[in-house]
Amino acid sequence: MDSQSVSPRLELKYIYGSVVHYRPGDKLAPRVLQDYEVVLMIEGTANYRLGAVDHKVPPGSLILARPGFQEAYSWDTGGATRHAYVHFDFAAVPGDWPRMSKWPVLFKNPDPVIAPMLRHLIGRIGAHGETAWPTLRAWPEESLLMECLLGILLKPSQDEGLAVGDRLPEQVHASLNFMRAILDTDPHYALQLGELSKRAGVTEKHLCRVFQTSLGHAPMETFRLLKLQLAMALLGRSSLAIKEIADRCGFENPLYFTRCFTRVYGKSPTETRQSLLKQEAPPSNPLPPDIAPRIYW
């Protein structure tokens, strides 16, 4: 395992991290990384330069960096940027992990569980108190959390299909991120196919083709399905009235929302809520679960 000690379990020497906000156009000067770092983009897009290669890092993407990396960041010029980061070093790593020199660097679409795990880990780090900053002794629970987090990244389930970070074309990633941002901030925004294709940097025809090939649905149909996917979650996880859920998901007319929902899921919103309250399994979703509307923290 490169230069690290091999063990049945991961053991950290130290760990520290937080969430950082950057103004539009801010930069992180070139540096040589001295330890390991996980960076999760929460809001805004960054340009990550590793050596002489530039990588676009949209919201939801994750960087797994290693000692010796010559890197620099340029933050989004169009708006504020926010990311979570954790620095750490190993005392020992699991012997069945791939060699570190083979670890992927950029994960464009990491498992949805990664974001809440990282949030919890940063919360635990904060419990150390500021007196220990910047190098913090890692508690056993933090080593276990990091082992789980890295294990999910480095050893994805066999049923996930494509490799982690390479599931969908970049144009689809960019479009989905914009759709999620709309649902999070202005669900009634009148998104048009032309605007979506411009943001993705391709023609409308090409965008429709890659969406159909990747997800089985056209872009605007995918946007509607994302709204309904959010509605499904709100039916089971909130006490909002059906009319309120329709409004939260960008439907002006509750009756139209009910027709759309029923056509896709085979049950009305009211019937679905009653079923979920009985702990019955929800109807099948036409979209993959890992592209669900994003919840910012």
C-alpha positions as CSV (number, residue, x, y, z in Angstrom):
1,M,0.0,0.0,0.0
2,D,2.6,2.5,-1.2
3,S,4.4,3.9,1.8
4,Q,1.6,3.4,4.4
5,S,1.4,0.7,7.0
6,V,-1.1,-2.0,6.2
7,S,-3.8,-2.9,8.8
8,P,-7.3,-4.6,8.8
9,R,-8.7,-1.1,9.7
10,L,-7.9,2.5,8.9
11,E,-6.1,4.5,11.5
12,L,-5.7,8.3,11.3
13,K,-2.8,10.3,12.7
14,Y,-4.8,13.5,12.7
15,I,-7.7,15.2,11.0
16,Y,-9.1,18.8,10.7
17,G,-11.6,20.5,8.4
18,S,-14.5,22.9,8.0
19,V,-16.8,24.6,5.4
20,V,-15.4,27.6,3.5
21,H,-17.1,30.4,1.6
22,Y,-15.3,32.3,-1.2
23,R,-16.2,35.5,-3.0
24,P,-16.5,35.4,-6.9
25,G,-13.2,35.1,-8.6
26,D,-11.1,34.2,-5.5
27,K,-8.1,32.0,-6.0
28,L,-6.0,29.6,-4.0
29,A,-2.4,30.0,-5.0
30,P,-0.4,27.0,-6.3
31,R,0.8,24.8,-3.5
32,V,2.3,21.4,-2.9
33,L,-0.1,19.4,-0.7
34,Q,1.6,17.9,2.3
35,D,-1.2,15.5,3.4
36,Y,-4.5,14.0,2.2
37,E,-7.5,16.2,1.5
38,V,-11.1,15.6,0.6
39,V,-12.9,18.6,-0.9
40,L,-16.7,18.5,-1.6
41,M,-18.1,21.4,-3.7
42,I,-21.4,22.5,-2.2
43,E,-22.2,25.6,-4.1
44,G,-20.6,27.2,-7.2
45,T,-18.1,25.8,-9.6
46,A,-14.3,25.7,-9.3
47,N,-11.4,25.1,-11.6
48,Y,-9.0,22.7,-10.0
49,R,-5.5,22.6,-11.6
50,L,-3.5,19.5,-10.9
51,G,0.0,19.9,-12.3
52,A,-0.6,21.2,-15.8
53,V,-4.2,19.8,-16.2
54,D,-7.3,21.8,-15.4
55,H,-10.5,20.1,-14.1
56,K,-13.9,21.7,-13.9
57,V,-15.5,20.9,-10.5
58,P,-19.3,21.5,-10.4
59,P,-21.5,21.4,-7.3
60,G,-21.7,18.0,-5.9
61,S,-18.3,16.9,-7.1
62,L,-15.6,15.7,-4.8
63,I,-11.8,15.8,-5.0
64,L,-9.5,13.3,-3.3
65,A,-6.0,14.7,-3.2
66,R,-2.8,13.2,-2.0
67,P,0.6,14.4,-0.6
68,G,2.8,15.8,-3.3
69,F,0.0,17.1,-5.5
70,Q,0.9,20.4,-7.1
71,E,-2.5,22.1,-7.2
72,A,-4.3,25.4,-7.4
73,Y,-8.0,26.5,-7.3
74,S,-9.8,29.2,-9.1
75,W,-13.3,29.9,-7.7
76,D,-16.4,30.7,-9.7
77,T,-16.4,34.2,-11.1
78,G,-20.2,34.3,-11.4
79,G,-21.1,33.9,-7.8
80,A,-20.1,32.8,-4.3
81,T,-18.5,29.4,-3.9
82,R,-18.8,27.1,-0.9
83,H,-17.0,23.8,-0.2
84,A,-16.4,21.4,2.6
85,Y,-12.8,20.1,3.2
86,V,-11.0,17.7,5.5
87,H,-7.3,17.3,5.8
88,F,-5.9,14.1,7.3
89,D,-3.0,11.7,7.4
90,F,-2.8,7.9,7.9
91,A,-1.1,5.8,10.5
92,A,-2.4,2.7,8.8
93,V,-4.7,1.8,5.9
94,P,-6.8,-1.3,5.1
95,G,-4.8,-3.9,3.3
96,D,-7.5,-4.7,0.7
97,W,-7.7,-1.1,-0.6
98,P,-6.2,-0.3,-4.0
99,R,-2.7,1.3,-4.1
100,M,-2.9,5.0,-3.4
101,S,-1.2,5.8,-6.7
102,K,-4.2,4.3,-8.4
103,W,-6.8,6.3,-6.4
104,P,-9.1,8.5,-8.5
105,V,-8.8,12.2,-8.0
106,L,-12.1,13.7,-9.2
107,F,-15.5,12.2,-8.5
108,K,-18.1,14.0,-10.6
109,N,-21.1,12.0,-9.2
110,P,-20.1,10.4,-5.9
111,D,-22.5,8.2,-3.9
112,P,-25.2,10.4,-2.4
113,V,-24.3,9.2,1.1
114,I,-20.9,10.9,0.9
115,A,-22.2,14.4,1.5
116,P,-24.0,13.7,4.8
117,M,-21.1,11.5,6.0
118,L,-18.7,14.4,5.4
119,R,-21.0,16.8,7.1
120,H,-21.2,14.6,10.2
121,L,-17.4,14.1,10.2
122,I,-16.8,17.9,10.1
123,G,-19.3,18.3,12.9
124,R,-17.3,15.8,15.0
125,I,-14.1,17.6,14.2
126,G,-15.7,20.8,15.6
127,A,-16.3,19.1,18.9
128,H,-12.5,19.0,19.5
129,G,-12.6,22.7,20.3
130,E,-10.5,25.5,18.8
131,T,-7.5,25.1,21.2
132,A,-6.2,22.1,19.2
133,W,-6.2,23.9,15.8
134,P,-4.8,23.3,13.2
135,T,-3.6,19.7,13.8
136,L,-6.1,17.6,15.7
137,R,-5.7,14.2,17.2
138,A,-8.1,11.8,15.4
139,W,-10.5,10.0,17.7
140,P,-11.3,6.3,16.8
141,E,-14.8,7.2,15.7
142,E,-13.3,9.6,13.1
143,S,-11.0,7.0,11.8
144,L,-14.0,4.7,11.4
145,L,-16.0,7.4,9.6
146,M,-13.1,8.1,7.2
147,E,-12.7,4.4,6.5
148,C,-16.4,4.2,5.5
149,L,-16.3,7.3,3.4
150,L,-13.1,6.4,1.5
151,G,-14.2,2.8,1.2
152,I,-17.4,3.9,-0.6
153,L,-15.3,6.1,-3.0
154,L,-12.6,3.5,-3.6
155,K,-14.6,0.3,-3.6
156,P,-18.0,1.1,-5.2
157,S,-20.7,-1.5,-5.2
158,Q,-20.6,-3.8,-8.2
159,D,-24.2,-3.0,-9.1
160,E,-23.4,0.7,-9.7
161,G,-22.7,0.1,-13.4
162,L,-20.2,2.7,-14.6
163,A,-17.2,3.7,-12.6
164,V,-17.6,6.3,-9.9
165,G,-17.2,9.8,-11.3
166,D,-17.9,8.5,-14.9
167,R,-21.6,7.6,-14.9
168,L,-23.0,10.4,-17.0
169,P,-21.7,12.7,-19.7
170,E,-20.5,16.1,-18.6
171,Q,-23.4,17.9,-20.4
172,V,-25.9,15.9,-18.4
173,H,-24.0,16.6,-15.2
174,A,-24.0,20.3,-15.8
175,S,-27.7,20.3,-16.7
176,L,-28.7,18.3,-13.7
177,N,-26.8,20.5,-11.4
178,F,-28.6,23.6,-12.8
179,M,-32.0,21.9,-12.5
180,R,-31.2,21.0,-8.8
181,A,-30.2,24.6,-8.1
182,I,-33.5,25.9,-9.6
183,L,-35.5,23.5,-7.5
184,D,-33.6,24.6,-4.4
185,T,-33.9,28.3,-5.0
186,D,-36.7,29.1,-7.4
187,P,-38.8,26.0,-8.4
188,H,-41.2,28.1,-10.4
189,Y,-38.4,29.4,-12.7
190,A,-39.5,28.9,-16.3
191,L,-36.5,26.8,-17.5
192,Q,-36.2,26.5,-21.3
193,L,-34.4,23.9,-23.4
194,G,-32.4,26.6,-25.1
195,E,-31.0,28.0,-21.8
196,L,-30.2,24.5,-20.6
197,S,-28.3,23.7,-23.8
198,K,-26.3,26.9,-23.6
199,R,-25.2,26.2,-20.1
200,A,-24.2,22.7,-21.1
201,G,-22.3,24.1,-24.1
202,V,-24.0,22.0,-26.8
203,T,-26.9,22.3,-29.2
204,E,-30.4,21.5,-28.1
205,K,-30.4,18.4,-30.4
206,H,-27.2,17.1,-28.9
207,L,-28.4,17.6,-25.4
208,C,-31.6,15.8,-26.0
209,R,-29.7,12.9,-27.5
210,V,-27.3,12.5,-24.6
211,F,-30.1,12.8,-22.1
212,Q,-32.1,10.2,-23.9
213,T,-29.1,7.8,-24.1
214,S,-28.1,8.3,-20.5
215,L,-31.4,8.6,-18.6
216,G,-34.0,7.5,-21.1
217,H,-35.8,10.9,-20.9
218,A,-35.5,14.2,-22.7
219,P,-34.1,17.1,-20.7
220,M,-37.3,18.9,-19.9
221,E,-39.1,15.7,-19.1
222,T,-36.2,14.9,-16.7
223,F,-36.7,18.3,-15.0
224,R,-40.4,17.5,-14.5
225,L,-39.5,14.0,-13.1
226,L,-37.0,15.7,-10.7
227,K,-39.8,17.9,-9.4
228,L,-42.0,14.8,-8.9
229,Q,-39.1,13.0,-7.2
230,L,-38.8,15.9,-4.8
231,A,-42.6,15.7,-4.2
232,M,-42.3,12.0,-3.4
233,A,-39.8,12.8,-0.7
234,L,-41.9,15.6,0.7
235,L,-45.0,13.4,0.9
236,G,-43.2,10.9,3.0
237,R,-40.9,13.3,5.0
238,S,-43.1,16.4,5.7
239,S,-46.5,17.4,6.9
240,L,-47.0,19.9,4.1
241,A,-50.4,19.8,2.4
242,I,-50.6,18.6,-1.2
243,K,-51.1,22.1,-2.4
244,E,-48.0,23.3,-0.6
245,I,-46.0,20.4,-2.0
246,A,-47.1,21.3,-5.5
247,D,-46.0,24.9,-5.0
248,R,-42.7,23.8,-3.4
249,C,-42.0,21.6,-6.5
250,G,-42.8,24.3,-9.0
251,F,-46.3,23.4,-10.1
252,E,-48.6,26.4,-10.3
253,N,-51.8,24.2,-10.4
254,P,-52.3,21.5,-7.8
255,L,-54.7,19.6,-10.0
256,Y,-52.1,19.5,-12.8
257,F,-49.5,18.4,-10.2
258,T,-51.8,15.5,-9.1
259,R,-52.3,14.4,-12.7
260,C,-48.6,14.4,-13.5
261,F,-47.8,12.6,-10.2
262,T,-50.5,10.0,-10.8
263,R,-49.4,9.3,-14.4
264,V,-45.8,8.7,-13.4
265,Y,-46.3,6.8,-10.1
266,G,-49.6,5.1,-10.6
267,K,-51.1,6.6,-7.4
268,S,-52.3,10.0,-6.5
269,P,-50.2,12.1,-4.0
270,T,-52.9,11.5,-1.3
271,E,-52.8,7.7,-1.9
272,T,-49.1,7.7,-2.0
273,R,-48.8,9.6,1.3
274,Q,-51.3,7.1,2.9
275,S,-49.2,4.2,1.6
276,L,-46.0,5.7,3.0
277,L,-47.5,6.3,6.4
278,K,-48.2,2.6,6.5
279,Q,-44.5,2.0,5.9
280,E,-45.2,0.5,2.5
281,A,-42.5,0.7,-0.2
282,P,-42.8,3.8,-2.4
283,P,-43.5,3.4,-6.1
284,S,-40.6,2.9,-8.4
285,N,-38.9,6.1,-9.6
286,P,-38.2,6.5,-13.3
287,L,-34.9,8.4,-12.5
288,P,-31.8,6.9,-10.7
289,P,-31.9,7.7,-7.0
290,D,-28.4,9.3,-7.1
291,I,-29.6,12.2,-9.2
292,A,-32.3,13.2,-6.7
293,P,-32.8,17.0,-6.0
294,R,-29.9,18.1,-3.9
295,I,-30.4,19.3,-0.4
296,Y,-27.9,22.1,0.6
297,W,-26.6,22.4,4.1
